[in-house]
Amino acid sequence: MKQLAILFGVGRFPKGPGTVATLATIPLVILLWKTGPLVYMAAIVLLLPVGIAACEVYEQDQGGHDHKEIVIDEVLGFLITMVWLPLTWQAILIGFALFRLLDITKPLFIGYLDRKIQGGLGVMVDDVAAGIIASLIMQVLYTQTNWLGSQVLVP
């Protein structure tokens, strides 16, 4: 479980482990996109409790809250960001930038969730919130603009 919390070592990257973990999630987004929306959604639903448990185990082992090596929350947040979108390089680029911006700056209630909720749930919930907000913005971009392109990155 501890290895899952740090995404099998990705969280130990010396600079920007959250950003590196989000980049490392792109192949998972592509793989899940190819399996269809039901499997994609099932993976998200399954990853939430598993991620909470993994974060809880890691925090108990290392001490403190939201250790910088824990990056499974970024994986879930980015998966949520990219759900129900076309698989284009534009969608991946904008989704990546938007999720990282929301995760780093923690605007609105995201920062409140990050500060007030402890344990594994507290580690995961702010990234879930950032992912949901990013996903809503991405859905608006998808339906109201052509910024996300129309070509399929991986057929």
Sequence and secondary structure as in RCSB ss.txt:
>XXXX:A:sequence
MKQLAILFGVGRFPKGPGTVATLATIPLVILLWKTGPLVYMAAIVLLLPVGIAACEVYEQDQGGHDHKEIVIDEV
LGFLITMVWLPLTWQAILIGFALFRLLDITKPLFIGYLDRKIQGGLGVMVDDVAAGIIASLIMQVLYTQTNWLGS
QVLVP
>XXXX:A:secstr
 HHHHTTTTGGG SS HHHHHHHHHHHHHHHHHHH HHHHHHHHHHHHHHHHHHHHHHHHHH SSS TT  HHHH
HHHHHHTTT    HHHHHHHHHHHHHHHHH TTTHHHHHHH  HHHHHHHHHHHHHHHHHHHHHHHHHH STT S
S S  
